[in-house]
Amino acid sequence: MTAPEQVDRILLTAAVVLILLAGALLLARIWRGPSMLDRAISLDVCAALIIAGLAAKSAFARDPFYFPIMLVLAFLGFTGSVGIARFIAVRDRPRDTPRSPRPDDTEEGPG
């Protein structure tokens, strides 16, 4: 094994370790929350980590087989994030509720 190949293996191994560490932290964020938006963003990051893992596997094996799969996962992750964001935006939209008149508010005004 030549020196550049050895450096490639070391860097790819380090990348896989970092991806696994990020995945563990991501699972903690999904578990703890605290809000639905945090969980939605975490699921989007989960799709990105899966894509990064497939990219590392593809680079390690020097095989371009996973590139179309990564492209489809990126599209699904994006559309899923947009859908969740729209759902949360509609759910959290403030409602127009009429104010109840207070006794000291009159329509005529002072004097």
Secondary structure, DSSP 8 states (H G I E B T S, - for coil): --HHHHHHHHHHHHHHHHHHHHHHHHHHHHHH-SSHHHHHHHHHHHHHHHHHHHHHHHHHHT-GGGHHHHHHHHHHHHHHHHHHHHHHHHHT----------TT--SS---
